[in-house]
Amino acid sequence: MHGYTEATSMNDEQWLGKISALVASDQAAVPFGAANSNQPQVHVLPAEPVQPAAAAHTSAPVVRKVMNNEMPDLGLLNQFMEDQAVGDILVNGIHSIYVDRSGKMVDSGVNFATHEDVWALAETIVKSVGQSISSERPMVDTRLPDGSRVNIVAPPMAVDGVSISIRKFPTRQITLETMVQSGQMSEELGKFLSECVSKRLNIIVCGGTGSGKTTLLNSLSGSIGEDERVVTIEDSAELRLQQKHVVRLEAKVAVVGGKPESEVSIRDLVKNALRMRPDRIVVGESRGAEALDMLQAMNTGHDGSMTTLHANTPRDALARLETMVSIAMPQLPIRLVRQQIASTVNLIINMARCKDGVRRVMYVSEISGMEGEVVIMQDLVVYTDATSDKKGHFRWANGAPRNPFVMDAARNSGMMRGMR
């Protein structure tokens, strides 16, 4: 059982040792109901509410309501799953549960009573999605049925106990209009980006972890024509495009102890997508060799394709893109890599979380070709953060765009006139 009852007589070190031993054992799941069945079993939390052992363990009521028929009961975390203001839930063993509330990371004031409770919840999650956690696989990256992304790290990798990180999937549809209303971009910028997508420009969205890259990608998809066939490719399916004709593909990790061919990588899916007659290909995140295939797809009749990658600035995104292409084909001269990027990518949009907790568009930069060995890039729109005597604002950074496709979109949307 893993109710939130009073703690056992074991101390923290004893519980961590027990969990580590369970993870190392082939029968690690047996104490929590795995049995010897060939079918994955879901460990269901007790339906009746159980109070924590003492006030020290929680300062908020425990909500124990199953969200829907598909979602596993997350017990103590249900209250945060139901809170629309919470974006991320971070469980640090029994010590604390932090949440990202309205863009600010705060201590929830709630925590688990024992390491056994956290371990049992981790098992509940992984079994509900048909996976397992073991000594050979102490790290699990998956998603819940509602689209929320989950990462779990167990002992011995997690020194202080099981770590669970949940990034909730927004329940409401986010569009460019809602991003304008929430101050994530200006109205003129929203019209410009919508025009860029309609004109089938190839776009890269970059930013740090949790900066809103996937959210922006979902919003941009609203400007894709209903008559277009879109194939999305992701490690963990998070994209919810707004069109009807969408084919969603998800990578498959190699099964521990299974055959090498059991793994299906992002690169495999990008190659396969080219045979599916797509009008556009959207890759949730480019992390490695698949970047080369993505560039080739953009340059061979799949204009208007989009992807995201981790980088702090548009110029950093270019450097990272070069590195990923070089991983795929190390014998390719760097000049040819840059030529491929310059002739393929039209626009780079940078997202970041600002001091006020709002995830905003910080830069919109165009790529217009090469001069010698250097890719020509210029910032078009820049967000200037607020100061003590001035509000934050978006401004047009330079003159007319050099890229003819970007220039056409800027002219049609009236952005240059509106932001000067």
C-alpha positions, 0 to 999 in steps of 0.5 A: 500500500502507498497511502499517506499514513504515518511514516514507518520506523525506518530512517531516510538512509534505510529507505533509500537503501531498500529502494536501491535494492528493489531497483537492482532486483528483477522482482523490484515491482513485486512488493507494489503489486507487479506480481509475475504477470505478462501484462503490465499492471497499474497500481491504483491508489486507494480511492478514499482520502487518507490524511498525512501523518503530520502537519509537517508533511503537508500544508494543503488538502490532499486531492485524490480524484481520478482526472478521467478514465485514462489518467492514472491516479497521481494521489498527492499530485492530483491537486496540482494537475487540476490547478490551471495556474501550475505548469510544472510539478517537481518532486524531490524525493520526500524532501519537497514538491516544487511547482511552477505557478504562473511562471514562478517556481515556488515550494508547494508546502506539500511533501510525501511522508515516506520514500515508499510513497514516492517509489509507488507513485513512480511505479503507478505512472510507468506501469500506466503507460506500459513501461517499467523502471529497473536497475537497467533502466533507472530513468524513464521519459514518457507522457501521460494520456493527457499529454503531460510529459513525465521524467522519472529518475530512481536510485541509485542514480537519484541519490536523495530518492526518486525524482519525478518531473511533470510538465503539464500539457495545457488544457486550453488551445493556445493560439497566436491571438491568446499569446498576444493577449497574454503579452507574449508578443505584440499584435503586429508581431503576431500578424507577421508570424502568421503571414510567415507561416501562411507564406510557407517560410521554413522556421526554427524556434529556439530557446531554453528549457521551459521557454515556451518553444512547443507552445509557440510551435502549436500556436504557429500551426493555426496559420497552416492551411486546412488543405495541407497534409502535416506530419509531426515527429516527436520524442514524446508527443506534445504537439496538438496542431490545429488542422484536421489533416495531421499525422502524428509520429512518435519515436520509440526507445530501445527496449532493455534487453531487446533487439537493436532494431526495436529502437525507432529514432527521430531520424528514422521517422524524418526519413520515413515522413518523406515517403508519406506525401507531406506538405509540411514536416514539423519536428518537435525538437531537433537534438542530433543527426536528424537535423540534416534530414530536416534541412534536406526536407525543407530544401526538397519541396517541403517548404513551411516546415518547422522545428525547435532546438535548444539555444539561447539566441538565434546566433547560438541556434545557427552554431548548434544546427551546424554541430548537429549536421556535422554529427550526421555527416562529419566529412561534410565541409563546414562551408557546405553545411552553412550553405545548406542552412543559409539556403533552407532556413528563413526565420529563427524565433527565440523564446525566453522566460522573462523576469516577470515569469512570462514566456515571450518572443525575444528575437525574430531573426532572418537568414538571407544568405552568405558572405564568404564563410559567414551566414548572414543573419539580422535581428528584425524584432527585439523585445526590450525588457522592462526597467524601473521607468519604462515598460517592456516593449517590442521594437523593429530592430533594423531596416527592411528585411533582405530575405525576399520571402520575409520581406513579402510577409512583413509587407503584407502584415504591415509589421514594419509600419506598425512597430516603428 
